[in-house]
Amino acid sequence: MLIESEGKTKLTLRGGPFNATEEERATFESMRPHVQQGFVGTFDQLDAFLEQNLNR
């Protein structure tokens, strides 16, 4: 979901297992912090790239 607020755009990503067993859901939940950390790192890199390349 994209939401504009005060001249900035906020991106909200949501995801989860679909038609999963309890075991699959538990595995997904145990991995959630790692997935979130991965997304944060990826978007931090994108932010740095855009800062460097859009301000030329």
CHARMM-style PDB file with segment names, atoms N, HN, CA, C and O in Angstrom:
ATOM      1  N   MET     1       0.844  -1.159   0.000  1.00  0.00      PROA
ATOM      2  CA  MET     1       0.000   0.000   0.000  1.00  0.00      PROA
ATOM      3  C   MET     1       0.897   1.231   0.000  1.00  0.00      PROA
ATOM      4  O   MET     1       1.879   1.277   0.740  1.00  0.00      PROA
ATOM      5  N   LEU     2       0.581   2.210  -0.802  1.00  0.00      PROA
ATOM      6  HN  LEU     2      -0.218   2.173  -1.403  1.00  0.00      PROA
ATOM      7  CA  LEU     2       1.298   3.474  -0.851  1.00  0.00      PROA
ATOM      8  C   LEU     2       0.397   4.574  -0.309  1.00  0.00      PROA
ATOM      9  O   LEU     2      -0.753   4.708  -0.726  1.00  0.00      PROA
ATOM     10  N   ILE     3       0.928   5.362   0.623  1.00  0.00      PROA
ATOM     11  HN  ILE     3       1.863   5.253   0.961  1.00  0.00      PROA
ATOM     12  CA  ILE     3       0.174   6.467   1.210  1.00  0.00      PROA
ATOM     13  C   ILE     3       1.064   7.703   1.195  1.00  0.00      PROA
ATOM     14  O   ILE     3       2.205   7.657   1.653  1.00  0.00      PROA
ATOM     15  N   GLU     4       0.546   8.795   0.675  1.00  0.00      PROA
ATOM     16  HN  GLU     4      -0.381   8.833   0.302  1.00  0.00      PROA
ATOM     17  CA  GLU     4       1.294  10.044   0.677  1.00  0.00      PROA
ATOM     18  C   GLU     4       0.957  10.827   1.934  1.00  0.00      PROA
ATOM     19  O   GLU     4      -0.208  10.950   2.309  1.00  0.00      PROA
ATOM     20  N   SER     5       1.990  11.356   2.579  1.00  0.00      PROA
ATOM     21  HN  SER     5       2.937  11.256   2.274  1.00  0.00      PROA
ATOM     22  CA  SER     5       1.792  12.134   3.795  1.00  0.00      PROA
ATOM     23  C   SER     5       2.905  13.162   3.914  1.00  0.00      PROA
ATOM     24  O   SER     5       4.083  12.807   3.953  1.00  0.00      PROA
ATOM     25  N   GLU     6       2.538  14.417   3.972  1.00  0.00      PROA
ATOM     26  HN  GLU     6       1.581  14.705   3.940  1.00  0.00      PROA
ATOM     27  CA  GLU     6       3.476  15.520   4.148  1.00  0.00      PROA
ATOM     28  C   GLU     6       4.604  15.489   3.119  1.00  0.00      PROA
ATOM     29  O   GLU     6       5.770  15.685   3.461  1.00  0.00      PROA
ATOM     30  N   GLY     7       4.254  15.245   1.871  1.00  0.00      PROA
ATOM     31  HN  GLY     7       3.306  15.086   1.593  1.00  0.00      PROA
ATOM     32  CA  GLY     7       5.226  15.254   0.796  1.00  0.00      PROA
ATOM     33  C   GLY     7       6.095  14.018   0.694  1.00  0.00      PROA
ATOM     34  O   GLY     7       7.026  13.982  -0.110  1.00  0.00      PROA
ATOM     35  N   LYS     8       5.808  13.008   1.493  1.00  0.00      PROA
ATOM     36  HN  LYS     8       5.052  13.038   2.147  1.00  0.00      PROA
ATOM     37  CA  LYS     8       6.561  11.757   1.439  1.00  0.00      PROA
ATOM     38  C   LYS     8       5.595  10.625   1.158  1.00  0.00      PROA
ATOM     39  O   LYS     8       4.398  10.727   1.424  1.00  0.00      PROA
ATOM     40  N   THR     9       6.135   9.540   0.615  1.00  0.00      PROA
ATOM     41  HN  THR     9       7.108   9.457   0.399  1.00  0.00      PROA
ATOM     42  CA  THR     9       5.320   8.369   0.329  1.00  0.00      PROA
ATOM     43  C   THR     9       5.709   7.244   1.267  1.00  0.00      PROA
ATOM     44  O   THR     9       6.885   6.905   1.398  1.00  0.00      PROA
ATOM     45  N   LYS    10       4.713   6.671   1.915  1.00  0.00      PROA
ATOM     46  HN  LYS    10       3.758   6.947   1.809  1.00  0.00      PROA
ATOM     47  CA  LYS    10       4.934   5.546   2.819  1.00  0.00      PROA
ATOM     48  C   LYS    10       4.482   4.271   2.111  1.00  0.00      PROA
ATOM     49  O   LYS    10       3.373   4.190   1.582  1.00  0.00      PROA
ATOM     50  N   LEU    11       5.375   3.277   2.116  1.00  0.00      PROA
ATOM     51  HN  LEU    11       6.276   3.343   2.545  1.00  0.00      PROA
ATOM     52  CA  LEU    11       5.080   1.989   1.510  1.00  0.00      PROA
ATOM     53  C   LEU    11       4.862   0.980   2.623  1.00  0.00      PROA
ATOM     54  O   LEU    11       5.717   0.818   3.494  1.00  0.00      PROA
ATOM     55  N   THR    12       3.731   0.304   2.600  1.00  0.00      PROA
ATOM     56  HN  THR    12       3.036   0.435   1.893  1.00  0.00      PROA
ATOM     57  CA  THR    12       3.432  -0.738   3.577  1.00  0.00      PROA
ATOM     58  C   THR    12       3.306  -2.060   2.835  1.00  0.00      PROA
ATOM     59  O   THR    12       2.482  -2.206   1.933  1.00  0.00      PROA
ATOM     60  N   LEU    13       4.139  -3.024   3.231  1.00  0.00      PROA
ATOM     61  HN  LEU    13       4.808  -2.906   3.964  1.00  0.00      PROA
ATOM     62  CA  LEU    13       4.103  -4.364   2.649  1.00  0.00      PROA
ATOM     63  C   LEU    13       3.577  -5.328   3.691  1.00  0.00      PROA
ATOM     64  O   LEU    13       3.999  -5.297   4.847  1.00  0.00      PROA
ATOM     65  N   ARG    14       2.670  -6.172   3.290  1.00  0.00      PROA
ATOM     66  HN  ARG    14       2.327  -6.198   2.351  1.00  0.00      PROA
ATOM     67  CA  ARG    14       2.137  -7.192   4.193  1.00  0.00      PROA
ATOM     68  C   ARG    14       2.136  -8.522   3.462  1.00  0.00      PROA
ATOM     69  O   ARG    14       1.840  -8.594   2.269  1.00  0.00      PROA
ATOM     70  N   GLY    15       2.463  -9.552   4.181  1.00  0.00      PROA
ATOM     71  HN  GLY    15       2.703  -9.494   5.150  1.00  0.00      PROA
ATOM     72  CA  GLY    15       2.480 -10.864   3.560  1.00  0.00      PROA
ATOM     73  C   GLY    15       2.409 -11.942   4.619  1.00  0.00      PROA
ATOM     74  O   GLY    15       2.630 -11.695   5.804  1.00  0.00      PROA
ATOM     75  N   GLY    16       2.107 -13.100   4.180  1.00  0.00      PROA
ATOM     76  HN  GLY    16       1.927 -13.301   3.217  1.00  0.00      PROA
ATOM     77  CA  GLY    16       2.033 -14.220   5.098  1.00  0.00      PROA
ATOM     78  C   GLY    16       1.722 -15.489   4.347  1.00  0.00      PROA
ATOM     79  O   GLY    16       1.460 -15.472   3.145  1.00  0.00      PROA
ATOM     80  N   PRO    17       1.754 -16.582   5.065  1.00  0.00      PROA
ATOM     81  CA  PRO    17       1.486 -17.865   4.421  1.00  0.00      PROA
ATOM     82  C   PRO    17       0.027 -17.976   3.985  1.00  0.00      PROA
ATOM     83  O   PRO    17      -0.878 -17.473   4.649  1.00  0.00      PROA
ATOM     84  N   PHE    18      -0.172 -18.633   2.877  1.00  0.00      PROA
ATOM     85  HN  PHE    18       0.564 -19.042   2.337  1.00  0.00      PROA
ATOM     86  CA  PHE    18      -1.512 -18.812   2.302  1.00  0.00      PROA
ATOM     87  C   PHE    18      -1.828 -20.298   2.283  1.00  0.00      PROA
ATOM     88  O   PHE    18      -1.040 -21.103   1.788  1.00  0.00      PROA
ATOM     89  N   ASN    19      -2.966 -20.649   2.816  1.00  0.00      PROA
ATOM     90  HN  ASN    19      -3.606 -19.994   3.219  1.00  0.00      PROA
ATOM     91  CA  ASN    19      -3.366 -22.055   2.902  1.00  0.00      PROA
ATOM     92  C   ASN    19      -2.283 -22.907   3.562  1.00  0.00      PROA
ATOM     93  O   ASN    19      -2.000 -24.019   3.118  1.00  0.00      PROA
ATOM     94  N   ALA    20      -1.690 -22.381   4.611  1.00  0.00      PROA
ATOM     95  HN  ALA    20      -1.920 -21.477   4.972  1.00  0.00      PROA
ATOM     96  CA  ALA    20      -0.567 -23.052   5.263  1.00  0.00      PROA
ATOM     97  C   ALA    20      -1.039 -23.925   6.423  1.00  0.00      PROA
ATOM     98  O   ALA    20      -2.084 -23.687   7.029  1.00  0.00      PROA
ATOM     99  N   THR    21      -0.239 -24.933   6.702  1.00  0.00      PROA
ATOM    100  HN  THR    21       0.610 -25.127   6.210  1.00  0.00      PROA
ATOM    101  CA  THR    21      -0.486 -25.766   7.876  1.00  0.00      PROA
ATOM    102  C   THR    21      -0.001 -25.002   9.110  1.00  0.00      PROA
ATOM    103  O   THR    21       0.686 -23.988   8.982  1.00  0.00      PROA
ATOM    104  N   GLU    22      -0.349 -25.474  10.281  1.00  0.00      PROA
ATOM    105  HN  GLU    22      -0.907 -26.297  10.386  1.00  0.00      PROA
ATOM    106  CA  GLU    22       0.132 -24.845  11.512  1.00  0.00      PROA
ATOM    107  C   GLU    22       1.655 -24.861  11.571  1.00  0.00      PROA
ATOM    108  O   GLU    22       2.276 -23.893  12.009  1.00  0.00      PROA
ATOM    109  N   GLU    23       2.239 -25.938  11.136  1.00  0.00      PROA
ATOM    110  HN  GLU    23       1.735 -26.725  10.780  1.00  0.00      PROA
ATOM    111  CA  GLU    23       3.705 -26.039  11.130  1.00  0.00      PROA
ATOM    112  C   GLU    23       4.318 -24.996  10.191  1.00  0.00      PROA
ATOM    113  O   GLU    23       5.319 -24.365  10.529  1.00  0.00      PROA
ATOM    114  N   GLU    24       3.722 -24.821   9.029  1.00  0.00      PROA
ATOM    115  HN  GLU    24       2.908 -25.333   8.754  1.00  0.00      PROA
ATOM    116  CA  GLU    24       4.216 -23.815   8.074  1.00  0.00      PROA
ATOM    117  C   GLU    24       4.050 -22.405   8.629  1.00  0.00      PROA
ATOM    118  O   GLU    24       4.926 -21.558   8.458  1.00  0.00      PROA
ATOM    119  N   ARG    25       2.933 -22.159   9.288  1.00  0.00      PROA
ATOM    120  HN  ARG    25       2.221 -22.848   9.427  1.00  0.00      PROA
ATOM    121  CA  ARG    25       2.722 -20.836   9.903  1.00  0.00      PROA
ATOM    122  C   ARG    25       3.736 -20.578  10.996  1.00  0.00      PROA
ATOM    123  O   ARG    25       4.268 -19.473  11.102  1.00  0.00      PROA
ATOM    124  N   ALA    26       4.010 -21.581  11.809  1.00  0.00      PROA
ATOM    125  HN  ALA    26       3.578 -22.479  11.724  1.00  0.00      PROA
ATOM    126  CA  ALA    26       4.996 -21.426  12.884  1.00  0.00      PROA
ATOM    127  C   ALA    26       6.375 -21.143  12.304  1.00  0.00      PROA
ATOM    128  O   ALA    26       7.115 -20.311  12.829  1.00  0.00      PROA
ATOM    129  N   THR    27       6.719 -21.832  11.227  1.00  0.00      PROA
ATOM    130  HN  THR    27       6.118 -22.508  10.801  1.00  0.00      PROA
ATOM    131  CA  THR    27       8.009 -21.588  10.567  1.00  0.00      PROA
ATOM    132  C   THR    27       8.066 -20.168  10.027  1.00  0.00      PROA
ATOM    133  O   THR    27       9.068 -19.470  10.185  1.00  0.00      PROA
ATOM    134  N   PHE    28       6.981 -19.750   9.388  1.00  0.00      PROA
ATOM    135  HN  PHE    28       6.168 -20.317   9.259  1.00  0.00      PROA
ATOM    136  CA  PHE    28       6.921 -18.381   8.860  1.00  0.00      PROA
ATOM    137  C   PHE    28       7.112 -17.370   9.986  1.00  0.00      PROA
ATOM    138  O   PHE    28       7.909 -16.441   9.856  1.00  0.00      PROA
ATOM    139  N   GLU    29       6.400 -17.541  11.068  1.00  0.00      PROA
ATOM    140  HN  GLU    29       5.753 -18.296  11.174  1.00  0.00      PROA
ATOM    141  CA  GLU    29       6.496 -16.605  12.192  1.00  0.00      PROA
ATOM    142  C   GLU    29       7.894 -16.589  12.790  1.00  0.00      PROA
ATOM    143  O   GLU    29       8.369 -15.535  13.213  1.00  0.00      PROA
ATOM    144  N   SER    30       8.559 -17.732  12.834  1.00  0.00      PROA
ATOM    145  HN  SER    30       8.174 -18.588  12.490  1.00  0.00      PROA
ATOM    146  CA  SER    30       9.909 -17.775  13.396  1.00  0.00      PROA
ATOM    147  C   SER    30      10.910 -17.039  12.503  1.00  0.00      PROA
ATOM    148  O   SER    30      11.949 -16.578  12.975  1.00  0.00      PROA
ATOM    149  N   MET    31      10.592 -16.935  11.220  1.00  0.00      PROA
ATOM    150  HN  MET    31       9.748 -17.310  10.836  1.00  0.00      PROA
ATOM    151  CA  MET    31      11.484 -16.265  10.272  1.00  0.00      PROA
ATOM    152  C   MET    31      11.148 -14.785  10.076  1.00  0.00      PROA
ATOM    153  O   MET    31      11.913 -14.047   9.455  1.00  0.00      PROA
ATOM    154  N   ARG    32      10.013 -14.362  10.603  1.00  0.00      PROA
ATOM    155  HN  ARG    32       9.391 -14.961  11.107  1.00  0.00      PROA
ATOM    156  CA  ARG    32       9.547 -12.985  10.368  1.00  0.00      PROA
ATOM    157  C   ARG    32      10.596 -11.917  10.686  1.00  0.00      PROA
ATOM    158  O   ARG    32      10.789 -11.020   9.865  1.00  0.00      PROA
ATOM    159  N   PRO    33      11.288 -11.964  11.836  1.00  0.00      PROA
ATOM    160  CA  PRO    33      12.285 -10.920  12.118  1.00  0.00      PROA
ATOM    161  C   PRO    33      13.399 -10.858  11.067  1.00  0.00      PROA
ATOM    162  O   PRO    33      13.887  -9.776  10.741  1.00  0.00      PROA
ATOM    163  N   HSD    34      13.795 -12.005  10.546  1.00  0.00      PROA
ATOM    164  HN  HSD    34      13.398 -12.884  10.811  1.00  0.00      PROA
ATOM    165  CA  HSD    34      14.854 -12.033   9.540  1.00  0.00      PROA
ATOM    166  C   HSD    34      14.364 -11.436   8.221  1.00  0.00      PROA
ATOM    167  O   HSD    34      15.099 -10.716   7.545  1.00  0.00      PROA
ATOM    168  N   VAL    35      13.131 -11.739   7.869  1.00  0.00      PROA
ATOM    169  HN  VAL    35      12.535 -12.323   8.419  1.00  0.00      PROA
ATOM    170  CA  VAL    35      12.550 -11.177   6.646  1.00  0.00      PROA
ATOM    171  C   VAL    35      12.429  -9.666   6.788  1.00  0.00      PROA
ATOM    172  O   VAL    35      12.771  -8.929   5.863  1.00  0.00      PROA
ATOM    173  N   GLN    36      11.948  -9.198   7.930  1.00  0.00      PROA
ATOM    174  HN  GLN    36      11.670  -9.796   8.681  1.00  0.00      PROA
ATOM    175  CA  GLN    36      11.823  -7.757   8.151  1.00  0.00      PROA
ATOM    176  C   GLN    36      13.183  -7.078   8.075  1.00  0.00      PROA
ATOM    177  O   GLN    36      13.315  -6.014   7.469  1.00  0.00      PROA
ATOM    178  N   GLN    37      14.189  -7.683   8.682  1.00  0.00      PROA
ATOM    179  HN  GLN    37      14.082  -8.547   9.174  1.00  0.00      PROA
ATOM    180  CA  GLN    37      15.535  -7.119   8.648  1.00  0.00      PROA
ATOM    181  C   GLN    37      16.039  -7.044   7.205  1.00  0.00      PROA
ATOM    182  O   GLN    37      16.671  -6.062   6.814  1.00  0.00      PROA
ATOM    183  N   GLY    38      15.761  -8.075   6.427  1.00  0.00      PROA
ATOM    184  HN  GLY    38      15.248  -8.873   6.744  1.00  0.00      PROA
ATOM    185  CA  GLY    38      16.160  -8.080   5.021  1.00  0.00      PROA
ATOM    186  C   GLY    38      15.504  -6.966   4.236  1.00  0.00      PROA
ATOM    187  O   GLY    38      16.161  -6.301   3.434  1.00  0.00      PROA
ATOM    188  N   PHE    39      14.217  -6.752   4.456  1.00  0.00      PROA
ATOM    189  HN  PHE    39      13.684  -7.292   5.107  1.00  0.00      PROA
ATOM    190  CA  PHE    39      13.524  -5.662   3.765  1.00  0.00      PROA
ATOM    191  C   PHE    39      14.079  -4.312   4.181  1.00  0.00      PROA
ATOM    192  O   PHE    39      14.280  -3.440   3.335  1.00  0.00      PROA
ATOM    193  N   VAL    40      14.328  -4.127   5.463  1.00  0.00      PROA
ATOM    194  HN  VAL    40      14.164  -4.835   6.150  1.00  0.00      PROA
ATOM    195  CA  VAL    40      14.873  -2.853   5.940  1.00  0.00      PROA
ATOM    196  C   VAL    40      16.209  -2.579   5.267  1.00  0.00      PROA
ATOM    197  O   VAL    40      16.445  -1.474   4.779  1.00  0.00      PROA
ATOM    198  N   GLY    41      17.083  -3.578   5.238  1.00  0.00      PROA
ATOM    199  HN  GLY    41      16.892  -4.476   5.634  1.00  0.00      PROA
ATOM    200  CA  GLY    41      18.386  -3.403   4.595  1.00  0.00      PROA
ATOM    201  C   GLY    41      18.264  -3.089   3.119  1.00  0.00      PROA
ATOM    202  O   GLY    41      18.983  -2.234   2.601  1.00  0.00      PROA
ATOM    203  N   THR    42      17.364  -3.769   2.439  1.00  0.00      PROA
ATOM    204  HN  THR    42      16.780  -4.464   2.859  1.00  0.00      PROA
ATOM    205  CA  THR    42      17.168  -3.545   1.008  1.00  0.00      PROA
ATOM    206  C   THR    42      16.662  -2.133   0.745  1.00  0.00      PROA
ATOM    207  O   THR    42      17.151  -1.456  -0.159  1.00  0.00      PROA
ATOM    208  N   PHE    43      15.693  -1.690   1.524  1.00  0.00      PROA
ATOM    209  HN  PHE    43      15.295  -2.240   2.258  1.00  0.00      PROA
ATOM    210  CA  PHE    43      15.150  -0.349   1.303  1.00  0.00      PROA
ATOM    211  C   PHE    43      16.119   0.736   1.753  1.00  0.00      PROA
ATOM    212  O   PHE    43      16.103   1.833   1.194  1.00  0.00      PROA
ATOM    213  N   ASP    44      16.956   0.467   2.737  1.00  0.00      PROA
ATOM    214  HN  ASP    44      16.969  -0.424   3.191  1.00  0.00      PROA
ATOM    215  CA  ASP    44      18.015   1.413   3.096  1.00  0.00      PROA
ATOM    216  C   ASP    44      18.986   1.585   1.936  1.00  0.00      PROA
ATOM    217  O   ASP    44      19.414   2.701   1.643  1.00  0.00      PROA
ATOM    218  N   GLN    45      19.335   0.483   1.276  1.00  0.00      PROA
ATOM    219  HN  GLN    45      18.987  -0.424   1.515  1.00  0.00      PROA
ATOM    220  CA  GLN    45      20.223   0.554   0.117  1.00  0.00      PROA
ATOM    221  C   GLN    45      19.564   1.301  -1.027  1.00  0.00      PROA
ATOM    222  O   GLN    45      20.218   2.094  -1.705  1.00  0.00      PROA
ATOM    223  N   LEU    46      18.287   1.062  -1.251  1.00  0.00      PROA
ATOM    224  HN  LEU    46      17.756   0.418  -0.700  1.00  0.00      PROA
ATOM    225  CA  LEU    46      17.560   1.777  -2.300  1.00  0.00      PROA
ATOM    226  C   LEU    46      17.531   3.266  -1.992  1.00  0.00      PROA
ATOM    227  O   LEU    46      17.739   4.088  -2.885  1.00  0.00      PROA
ATOM    228  N   ASP    47      17.279   3.618  -0.752  1.00  0.00      PROA
ATOM    229  HN  ASP    47      17.110   2.951  -0.026  1.00  0.00      PROA
ATOM    230  CA  ASP    47      17.256   5.019  -0.338  1.00  0.00      PROA
ATOM    231  C   ASP    47      18.600   5.685  -0.611  1.00  0.00      PROA
ATOM    232  O   ASP    47      18.649   6.789  -1.153  1.00  0.00      PROA
ATOM    233  N   ALA    48      19.687   5.017  -0.238  1.00  0.00      PROA
ATOM    234  HN  ALA    48      19.647   4.120   0.202  1.00  0.00      PROA
ATOM    235  CA  ALA    48      21.027   5.570  -0.461  1.00  0.00      PROA
ATOM    236  C   ALA    48      21.305   5.730  -1.952  1.00  0.00      PROA
ATOM    237  O   ALA    48      21.868   6.738  -2.380  1.00  0.00      PROA
ATOM    238  N   PHE    49      20.909   4.735  -2.739  1.00  0.00      PROA
ATOM    239  HN  PHE    49      20.451   3.917  -2.392  1.00  0.00      PROA
ATOM    240  CA  PHE    49      21.108   4.802  -4.190  1.00  0.00      PROA
ATOM    241  C   PHE    49      20.344   5.985  -4.787  1.00  0.00      PROA
ATOM    242  O   PHE    49      20.897   6.753  -5.574  1.00  0.00      PROA
ATOM    243  N   LEU    50      19.079   6.127  -4.412  1.00  0.00      PROA
ATOM    244  HN  LEU    50      18.629   5.503  -3.772  1.00  0.00      PROA
ATOM    245  CA  LEU    50      18.269   7.215  -4.947  1.00  0.00      PROA
ATOM    246  C   LEU    50      18.822   8.570  -4.522  1.00  0.00      PROA
ATOM    247  O   LEU    50      18.872   9.501  -5.326  1.00  0.00      PROA
ATOM    248  N   GLU    51      19.236   8.684  -3.265  1.00  0.00      PROA
ATOM    249  HN  GLU    51      19.195   7.928  -2.612  1.00  0.00      PROA
ATOM    250  CA  GLU    51      19.839   9.948  -2.781  1.00  0.00      PROA
ATOM    251  C   GLU    51      21.032  10.320  -3.641  1.00  0.00      PROA
ATOM    252  O   GLU    51      21.175  11.468  -4.062  1.00  0.00      PROA
ATOM    253  N   GLN    52      21.882   9.346  -3.896  1.00  0.00      PROA
ATOM    254  HN  GLN    52      21.766   8.413  -3.554  1.00  0.00      PROA
ATOM    255  CA  GLN    52      23.120   9.593  -4.649  1.00  0.00      PROA
ATOM    256  C   GLN    52      22.832   9.910  -6.104  1.00  0.00      PROA
ATOM    257  O   GLN    52      23.503  10.761  -6.689  1.00  0.00      PROA
ATOM    258  N   ASN    53      21.855   9.251  -6.700  1.00  0.00      PROA
ATOM    259  HN  ASN    53      21.310   8.561  -6.224  1.00  0.00      PROA
ATOM    260  CA  ASN    53      21.649   9.378  -8.145  1.00  0.00      PROA
ATOM    261  C   ASN    53      20.594  10.411  -8.535  1.00  0.00      PROA
ATOM    262  O   ASN    53      20.566  10.847  -9.686  1.00  0.00      PROA
ATOM    263  N   LEU    54      19.736  10.808  -7.616  1.00  0.00      PROA
ATOM    264  HN  LEU    54      19.759  10.454  -6.681  1.00  0.00      PROA
ATOM    265  CA  LEU    54      18.732  11.812  -7.950  1.00  0.00      PROA
ATOM    266  C   LEU    54      19.202  13.226  -7.641  1.00  0.00      PROA
ATOM    267  O   LEU    54      18.615  14.194  -8.125  1.00  0.00      PROA
ATOM    268  N   ASN    55      20.243  13.353  -6.849  1.00  0.00      PROA
ATOM    269  HN  ASN    55      20.720  12.567  -6.455  1.00  0.00      PROA
ATOM    270  CA  ASN    55      20.727  14.684  -6.453  1.00  0.00      PROA
ATOM    271  C   ASN    55      21.946  15.118  -7.253  1.00  0.00      PROA
ATOM    272  O   ASN    55      22.746  15.925  -6.779  1.00  0.00      PROA
ATOM    273  N   ARG    56      22.091  14.595  -8.445  1.00  0.00      PROA
ATOM    274  HN  ARG    56      21.442  13.939  -8.830  1.00  0.00      PROA
ATOM    275  CA  ARG    56      23.242  14.971  -9.284  1.00  0.00      PROA
ATOM    276  C   ARG    56      22.970  16.233 -10.028  1.00  0.00      PROA
ATOM    277  OT1 ARG    56      23.824  16.700 -10.783  1.00  0.00      PROA
TER     278      ARG     56
END
